[in-house]
């Protein structure tokens, strides 16, 4: 064999080996793991699941909006408990939408049609509430999103007031930002809010088809997304979540998919299409992440789907690679 032929053979062998190496981290979508839920009002059934959150123990909370309740599950979908009923009293709910947890295991619910936030223990015991209808400090007009940060602060997507409000964990008003518009720091129908490990705040600016990022005090940092169906484009994004690595998952509602970005908005990957099969969506409403990198998504198929890290394709050993050069 000539030296040139030998080099060509080595090159082709290496390219064949390289083709079975795993793709770069974050470049491939998570795989479908399991799902639970069906239409109805029984235990584990849903009627418009609109929010999802996980706690430090790994349990999953789902806002069963038109059943006016919160349902709690293990991370494999085993039903644990529920609370809430239609009404305006303490612990009652009227079209709840968003849900969040804090480091102590407390649960915050955006009780949208009651224009308030309610706080519960992880088993559903009523603790506190704040808010009423209006546009003043601490008042709400159809609040749809709620999130917490590591310091225990609570952020609320005050949807029809086109702003984000920030509170202490007991509901004391801290500050706000936003107004109606398309400029940086302005909103049109913000439906969801999330925080990352650095304390930065991400807002699903739904009717502007974009994600906006802010500091924890509301200083504008960056944004991404335009109306469309291509990679990184958005069509009424209705949910946003982050993971421990600072990645951002966007519920691209009308595009029937989840898109994953870096914390600065660089596109990484996506998954989903319209349908009822495993991994498909019918207008996904919200997403949450778990400590192990899993992603939970609720949609109008009246279910919650769980996705996890893809299993890397088996790579050959360096010993095998070395043998290719002999």
Secondary structure, DSSP 4 states (H G I P E B T S, - for coil): --HHHHHHHHHHHHHHHHTTSPPPTTSSPPEEEEEE--BSSSTT-BSSEEEEEE-TTS-EEEEEGGGTEEEEE-TT--EEEEE--BSSSTT-BSS---EEE-TTS-EEEEEGGGTEEEEE-TT--EEEEE--BSSSTT-BSSEEEEEE-TT--EEEEEGGGTEEEEE-TT--EEEEE--BSSSTT-BSSEEEEEE-TTS-EEEEEGGGTEEEEE-TT--EEEEE--BSSSTT-BSSEEEEEE-TT--EEEEEGGGTEEEEE-TT--EEEEE--BSSSTT-BSSEEEEEE-TTS-EEEEETTTEEEEEEPPPPPPPPPHHHHHHHT-
